[in-house]
């Protein structure tokens, strides 16, 4: 099963914020990442940013997840009449 981790990130240019963002820590709980970025904004004002990252335990798990996301995206484009014609549940 995939695990979601939260990356604490900050900009390397503390003066204007024009530098690249770097990850300085990773957490299993979003609340911990939010605490870690406090004061890591440009000029030390405000927070840095928190990004979500999905960690897969195998390549097969990743491929299955991508396939499922593509399938859902395709199904979401269908009209109710198209879903009915394909005998799919109306969501």
N, C-alpha and C positions, 0 to 999 in steps of 0.2 A: 504494500500500500504506500502511495506517495505521501511525503511529508512536506508541509508548508513551513518555511522558515522566513523570518523577517530580518531584512538587512538594514542596519543603521548606516546612513550615508551622510557625508558632508562634502561641501565644495572645498577644493584645495586653495582657492583664492579667497582668503578671508576678508579682503578689502572691498572688492567689487562683485564677487561671486561669478567671475567670468571663467574660472578654471573648471576642470573636469570634476565630477562627483566621484568620490571614492567610498568604498565600503570599509568601515573601520570595526564593525562587529556584526555578529549574526546571532539571532535568538529564536527560540521555539515559541515564545509568547510575544504577541504584538505589544502588550503593555510594557514589557521590558525594553523593547526596541524604542518605544516612545519615550521612555525615561532616559535612555542612553543618548538620544539625539538632542535632548534639552540643552540649550546654550551652544549648539554646534552650527547655528546659522551664520550667515555672512556678518562679519564684525561682531560675532558672539551674541547677536541679537536673534531671538527666536530659535526655533528648532531646526535641525537638519531635516533630512527626509527619511522615510521608512518605505522600503520596497518589499514586495512579496516575491518569494522564489519557491517554486515547486521542485523538490528533490525526489527523483524516481529511484527505486531500488534496482531497476533493471531497464535495459533498452526495450524489452518487450512491453513492460508496463507503460513506458513513454509512448510507444507506437499505439497501444490500445487507447490511451487517453486522447491522443491527437485524432485518431479515427472517430472516437465518440464525439469529440467537439465538432469535427467536420460534419458528422451525421446530423447532430442537433442543429447546426447552422443551416444546413440544407433543408431540414424539415421545417424550420421556422419561416422559411420563405414561401411555403405552400399556403394557398388560400384554403378556407374551410371546404369549398367544393372539391379542390384537388385532394385534400386529406380524405374526404368521404369517398371519392372515386378509388383511392388507393387502400381503402378500408383501414385507415389509421385513426386513432382516437383524436377527437377534437379537444384541443387544449386551450 
